[in-house]
Amino acid sequence: MAFVSGSAYGIFFAANAPSADAITVQQAVETLTEEYRDRLEEISATVQHDRQDITANDDVYYIRWQDVLAVFSSYISGDEQGTPVAALTENQVDKLRETMWAMNAVDYSTRRRLP
């Protein structure tokens, strides 16, 4: 028996994927969070800097998954087969990734301090 809990967004969080080619929402969130952290670390490691300041439009630099999932769920519910899901297809994970990056764009700039 699998544990499934629901959200207000029409997305269900299953403990296990129902098939080998399905991905749970939790697995997708973990994977995409890791991709986001990897990007931040890549910038920090490859861009020469003496000091690093992180700024964000909403004053946090972590992913607000509740907001990302709300936008993503509008995509799912707007689909022809728009029904609550407990697991995602690769195409849905790609759309979730696209939504996450659109809402959490990462950019950087450098400037030279005058002596």
Backbone as CSV, one residue per row, in Angstrom:
resi,resn,N_x,N_y,N_z,CA_x,CA_y,CA_z,C_x,C_y,C_z
1,MET,0.836,-1.165,0.000,0.000,0.000,0.000,0.889,1.239,0.000
2,ALA,0.610,2.202,-0.859,1.413,3.408,-0.981,0.768,4.547,-0.208
3,PHE,1.612,5.379,0.364,1.131,6.556,1.062,1.018,7.696,0.067
4,VAL,-0.126,8.358,0.044,-0.350,9.486,-0.846,-0.996,10.598,-0.045
5,SER,-0.435,11.805,-0.134,-1.085,12.961,0.487,-1.322,13.994,-0.591
6,GLY,-2.344,14.787,-0.403,-2.723,15.756,-1.426,-2.318,17.165,-1.076
7,SER,-2.345,18.029,-2.085,-2.091,19.442,-1.882,-3.256,20.232,-2.463
8,ALA,-3.295,21.484,-2.136,-4.352,22.352,-2.658,-4.171,22.605,-4.150
9,TYR,-3.054,22.205,-4.687,-2.746,22.487,-6.082,-3.167,21.373,-7.035
10,GLY,-3.796,20.340,-6.552,-4.173,19.231,-7.421,-3.018,18.301,-7.714
11,ILE,-1.951,18.438,-6.950,-0.793,17.562,-7.095,-0.737,16.700,-5.851
12,PHE,-0.540,15.424,-6.040,-0.455,14.504,-4.918,0.988,14.096,-4.715
13,PHE,1.357,13.969,-3.453,2.707,13.579,-3.110,2.701,12.119,-2.711
14,ALA,3.187,11.264,-3.596,3.201,9.830,-3.340,4.553,9.434,-2.759
15,ALA,4.520,8.479,-1.879,5.761,7.971,-1.301,6.566,7.194,-2.341
16,ASN,5.872,6.502,-3.239,6.532,5.706,-4.271,5.904,6.003,-5.622
17,ALA,6.717,5.968,-6.650,6.200,6.154,-8.008,5.404,4.913,-8.396
18,PRO,4.273,5.107,-9.088,3.430,3.968,-9.444,4.024,3.065,-10.525
19,SER,5.015,3.550,-11.262,5.654,2.725,-12.291,7.123,3.114,-12.398
20,ALA,7.885,2.276,-13.072,9.326,2.494,-13.174,9.675,3.769,-13.937
21,ASP,8.827,4.196,-14.861,9.139,5.387,-15.646,8.491,6.657,-15.096
22,ALA,7.863,6.569,-13.936,7.244,7.727,-13.296,8.174,8.294,-12.227
23,ILE,8.014,9.588,-11.961,8.835,10.283,-10.981,7.883,10.950,-9.991
24,THR,8.097,10.738,-8.705,7.230,11.395,-7.726,7.540,12.889,-7.711
25,VAL,6.594,13.673,-7.241,6.800,15.114,-7.117,7.964,15.382,-6.174
26,GLN,8.046,14.631,-5.087,9.146,14.803,-4.142,10.496,14.551,-4.811
27,GLN,10.601,13.492,-5.617,11.855,13.210,-6.323,12.197,14.342,-7.286
28,ALA,11.198,14.846,-8.000,11.432,15.942,-8.936,11.903,17.194,-8.201
29,VAL,11.265,17.518,-7.082,11.649,18.689,-6.294,13.081,18.534,-5.793
30,GLU,13.441,17.370,-5.301,14.806,17.136,-4.818,15.823,17.290,-5.942
31,THR,15.527,16.732,-7.107,16.430,16.821,-8.257,16.607,18.259,-8.704
32,LEU,15.506,18.987,-8.821,15.577,20.365,-9.297,16.218,21.292,-8.272
33,THR,16.019,21.029,-6.991,16.689,21.809,-5.952,18.193,21.599,-6.045
34,GLU,18.604,20.366,-6.295,20.033,20.073,-6.458,20.602,20.792,-7.681
35,GLU,19.859,20.815,-8.788,20.305,21.537,-9.988,20.479,23.023,-9.686
36,TYR,19.549,23.587,-8.934,19.610,25.005,-8.561,20.847,25.274,-7.700
37,ARG,21.071,24.444,-6.691,22.252,24.608,-5.829,23.548,24.435,-6.618
38,ASP,23.552,23.463,-7.524,24.739,23.245,-8.364,25.053,24.485,-9.190
39,ARG,24.033,25.151,-9.695,24.238,26.361,-10.506,24.835,27.475,-9.642
40,LEU,24.319,27.651,-8.427,24.877,28.662,-7.529,26.336,28.354,-7.199
41,GLU,26.622,27.087,-6.928,27.997,26.689,-6.615,28.913,26.852,-7.820
42,GLU,28.402,26.552,-9.011,29.194,26.719,-10.231,29.606,28.176,-10.415
43,ILE,28.672,29.087,-10.233,28.985,30.512,-10.359,30.025,30.910,-9.322
44,SER,29.822,30.496,-8.095,30.753,30.838,-7.029,32.152,30.293,-7.298
45,ALA,32.226,29.101,-7.870,33.522,28.460,-8.105,34.231,28.963,-9.360
46,THR,33.491,29.435,-10.353,34.111,29.775,-11.628,34.260,31.270,-11.892
47,VAL,33.565,32.096,-11.143,33.649,33.542,-11.336,34.559,34.109,-10.260
48,GLN,35.659,34.714,-10.703,36.614,35.259,-9.749,35.948,36.378,-8.949
49,HIS,36.114,36.296,-7.620,35.501,37.305,-6.762,36.215,37.353,-5.415
50,ASP,36.181,38.533,-4.812,36.684,38.708,-3.449,35.539,38.687,-2.457
51,ARG,34.409,39.093,-2.920,33.226,39.170,-2.076,32.021,38.760,-2.903
52,GLN,31.096,38.099,-2.262,29.901,37.628,-2.960,28.673,38.137,-2.227
53,ASP,27.800,38.803,-2.956,26.514,39.251,-2.411,25.425,38.561,-3.209
54,ILE,24.487,37.971,-2.513,23.360,37.323,-3.177,22.125,38.164,-2.914
55,THR,21.453,38.532,-3.983,20.201,39.281,-3.849,19.123,38.545,-4.623
56,ALA,17.907,38.721,-4.178,16.777,38.075,-4.840,15.602,39.044,-4.831
57,ASN,14.751,38.910,-5.818,13.593,39.794,-5.906,12.689,39.684,-4.692
58,ASP,12.581,38.500,-4.130,11.686,38.298,-2.986,12.451,38.121,-1.672
59,ASP,13.706,38.558,-1.655,14.558,38.542,-0.461,14.948,37.157,0.030
60,VAL,14.747,36.130,-0.737,15.239,34.799,-0.402,15.922,34.226,-1.636
61,TYR,16.918,33.407,-1.421,17.562,32.782,-2.572,17.359,31.284,-2.603
62,TYR,16.375,30.809,-1.867,15.978,29.418,-1.991,14.697,29.367,-2.818
63,ILE,14.354,28.196,-3.264,13.183,28.033,-4.127,11.929,27.966,-3.266
64,ARG,10.978,28.792,-3.554,9.678,28.736,-2.877,8.824,27.725,-3.643
65,TRP,8.988,26.469,-3.260,8.328,25.392,-4.001,6.820,25.515,-3.989
66,GLN,6.232,26.032,-2.919,4.779,26.164,-2.892,4.307,27.069,-4.037
67,ASP,5.073,28.110,-4.356,4.711,29.007,-5.453,4.952,28.341,-6.807
68,VAL,6.099,27.669,-6.934,6.419,26.991,-8.195,5.379,25.913,-8.495
69,LEU,5.018,25.131,-7.488,4.025,24.074,-7.700,2.649,24.647,-8.007
70,ALA,2.328,25.816,-7.458,1.041,26.449,-7.771,0.981,26.834,-9.254
71,VAL,2.056,27.415,-9.761,2.100,27.787,-11.178,2.115,26.537,-12.048
72,PHE,2.928,25.566,-11.663,3.006,24.312,-12.417,1.655,23.607,-12.452
73,SER,0.944,23.604,-11.334,-0.346,22.915,-11.296,-1.355,23.567,-12.224
74,SER,-1.227,24.881,-12.440,-2.138,25.530,-13.393,-1.863,25.020,-14.801
75,TYR,-0.595,24.698,-15.062,-0.250,24.082,-16.345,-0.879,22.694,-16.446
76,ILE,-0.754,21.899,-15.385,-1.302,20.539,-15.380,-2.817,20.566,-15.499
77,SER,-3.475,21.432,-14.730,-4.942,21.460,-14.761,-5.465,22.057,-16.053
78,GLY,-4.638,22.839,-16.746,-5.048,23.406,-18.024,-4.842,22.460,-19.187
79,ASP,-4.183,21.351,-18.946,-3.941,20.342,-19.975,-5.246,19.636,-20.318
80,GLU,-5.303,19.054,-21.510,-6.497,18.319,-21.934,-6.886,17.244,-20.935
81,GLN,-5.891,16.522,-20.425,-6.148,15.483,-19.430,-5.870,16.020,-18.032
82,GLY,-6.184,17.276,-17.777,-5.857,17.932,-16.520,-6.498,17.270,-15.317
83,THR,-5.756,16.395,-14.692,-6.234,15.705,-13.502,-5.151,15.734,-12.448
84,PRO,-5.506,15.543,-11.189,-4.483,15.472,-10.146,-3.496,14.346,-10.443
85,VAL,-2.246,14.576,-10.138,-1.222,13.575,-10.417,-0.494,13.189,-9.144
86,ALA,-0.093,11.942,-9.064,0.714,11.468,-7.942,2.150,11.256,-8.382
87,ALA,2.369,11.188,-9.682,3.716,11.019,-10.221,3.773,11.777,-11.535
88,LEU,4.981,12.105,-11.938,5.182,12.924,-13.123,5.865,12.134,-14.228
89,THR,5.548,12.502,-15.457,6.268,11.972,-16.604,7.507,12.831,-16.819
90,GLU,8.418,12.393,-17.655,9.611,13.184,-17.978,9.215,14.534,-18.563
91,ASN,8.180,14.555,-19.422,7.721,15.814,-20.004,7.213,16.765,-18.929
92,GLN,6.502,16.241,-17.939,6.009,17.077,-16.855,7.158,17.587,-15.984
93,VAL,8.169,16.755,-15.762,9.337,17.198,-14.999,10.047,18.314,-15.762
94,ASP,10.134,18.185,-17.075,10.742,19.247,-17.881,9.958,20.548,-17.753
95,LYS,8.639,20.461,-17.742,7.808,21.655,-17.577,7.978,22.225,-16.168
96,LEU,8.076,21.373,-15.168,8.325,21.832,-13.805,9.681,22.526,-13.728
97,ARG,10.691,21.957,-14.380,12.034,22.556,-14.426,11.958,23.935,-15.087
98,GLU,11.267,24.008,-16.207,11.115,25.274,-16.925,10.429,26.317,-16.030
99,THR,9.395,25.911,-15.328,8.672,26.805,-14.427,9.571,27.256,-13.285
100,MET,10.301,26.307,-12.684,11.186,26.629,-11.565,12.242,27.646,-11.978
101,TRP,12.889,27.434,-13.139,13.935,28.361,-13.582,13.367,29.709,-13.986
102,ALA,12.172,29.731,-14.548,11.550,31.016,-14.901,11.254,31.832,-13.641
103,MET,10.901,31.146,-12.567,10.562,31.833,-11.323,11.775,32.053,-10.415
104,ASN,12.899,31.410,-10.721,14.101,31.488,-9.886,15.337,31.678,-10.748
105,ALA,15.276,32.635,-11.641,16.400,32.887,-12.538,17.647,33.228,-11.729
106,VAL,18.771,32.720,-12.174,20.047,32.971,-11.514,20.931,33.715,-12.499
107,ASP,21.478,34.823,-12.045,22.354,35.632,-12.874,23.439,36.206,-11.970
108,TYR,24.459,36.725,-12.544,25.508,37.331,-11.745,26.142,38.491,-12.512
109,SER,26.819,39.334,-11.794,27.588,40.401,-12.406,28.819,40.620,-11.539
110,THR,29.820,41.209,-12.131,31.033,41.518,-11.383,31.332,43.005,-11.560
111,ARG,32.018,43.538,-10.604,32.458,44.931,-10.735,33.786,45.075,-10.007
112,ARG,34.535,45.990,-10.466,35.856,46.233,-9.897,35.740,47.338,-8.865
113,ARG,36.268,47.060,-7.694,36.293,48.100,-6.659,37.519,48.986,-6.866
114,LEU,37.314,50.255,-6.766,38.437,51.193,-6.897,39.246,51.202,-5.606
115,PRO,40.576,51.276,-5.729,41.425,51.267,-4.517,41.231,52.491,-3.633
